[in-house]
Amino acid sequence: MAEVKKEGFPLVLVGIGLGALYWFVDSLLDIFLTENLDFFSHFFSPDLSSIYRRLVVICLLVLFGSHCQSRLNVVRDEAEEWMTYSQQLEGSAEESAAPSPAE
């Protein structure tokens, strides 16, 4: 089973935060574009089409954050493998360059 790393800040939370920000901004746009000036009714109980649109955008942002996090983990693992490989090469080069005690 794949090991889940808990390093850094998970990008899924960034997607959720951006989704919440989108919900707020979309509510403000609904207020300015309609004649109903009640913010709480637009924010907490929007019409069905607004709910669908907002949920689709939030889901896309969360999926994008999840994809970015998985790619970031893969790149980080590859970088760690290359670092250990280069450290092993440096160690073997230093051992071969060291003078032998017989000289």
C-alpha positions in Angstrom: 0.0 0.0 0.0 1.2 3.5 -0.8 2.6 5.5 2.0 0.9 8.9 2.6 3.4 11.7 3.3 2.3 14.5 5.6 5.0 17.0 4.6 4.1 20.5 3.5 0.6 22.0 3.1 -1.9 19.8 1.3 -3.1 21.3 -1.9 -6.6 19.8 -1.4 -7.1 22.3 1.4 -6.1 25.1 -1.0 -8.8 23.9 -3.4 -11.4 23.9 -0.6 -10.3 27.4 0.4 -10.5 28.6 -3.2 -14.0 27.0 -3.4 -15.2 28.8 -0.4 -13.8 32.0 -1.7 -15.6 31.3 -5.0 -18.9 30.7 -3.2 -18.6 34.1 -1.4 -17.7 36.0 -4.6 -20.4 34.3 -6.6 -22.9 35.3 -3.8 -21.7 38.9 -4.1 -22.1 38.8 -7.9 -25.6 37.4 -7.5 -26.5 40.3 -5.2 -25.1 42.9 -7.6 -26.7 41.3 -10.7 -30.2 40.8 -9.2 -32.6 43.1 -7.6 -32.7 41.1 -4.3 -30.1 42.7 -2.0 -30.2 40.1 0.7 -26.7 38.6 1.1 -27.6 35.8 3.5 -30.3 34.4 1.3 -27.8 34.3 -1.7 -25.0 32.9 0.5 -26.8 30.3 2.6 -29.8 29.3 0.4 -29.2 30.1 -3.3 -31.4 28.8 -6.1 -30.7 25.3 -7.5 -28.8 26.4 -10.6 -26.4 28.5 -8.4 -25.9 25.5 -6.1 -25.0 23.2 -9.1 -22.6 25.7 -10.6 -20.9 26.4 -7.3 -20.6 22.7 -6.4 -19.1 21.9 -9.8 -16.5 24.6 -9.5 -15.6 23.5 -5.9 -15.3 19.9 -7.0 -13.1 20.9 -9.9 -10.9 22.9 -7.6 -10.6 20.1 -5.1 -9.8 17.6 -7.9 -7.2 19.9 -9.3 -5.6 20.3 -5.9 -5.6 16.6 -5.4 -3.9 16.0 -8.7 -1.3 18.7 -8.1 -0.5 17.2 -4.7 -0.1 13.7 -6.2 2.2 15.0 -8.9 4.2 17.0 -6.4 4.7 13.9 -4.3 5.9 12.0 -7.3 8.4 14.7 -8.2 9.6 15.0 -4.6 10.2 11.3 -4.5 12.1 11.3 -7.7 14.2 14.2 -6.5 15.0 12.4 -3.3 16.0 9.3 -5.3 18.3 11.4 -7.5 19.8 13.1 -4.4 20.7 9.8 -2.8 22.1 8.5 -6.1 24.3 11.6 -6.5 25.4 11.3 -2.9 26.4 7.7 -3.4 28.3 8.7 -6.6 30.2 11.5 -4.7 31.0 9.1 -1.9 32.4 6.5 -4.3 34.4 9.2 -6.2 35.9 10.4 -2.9 36.9 6.9 -1.9 38.6 6.2 -5.2 40.4 9.6 -5.2 41.7 9.1 -1.7 45.4 8.0 -1.6 46.0 4.5 -0.4 48.0 4.0 2.8 50.8 2.2 0.9 51.8 5.4 -1.0 
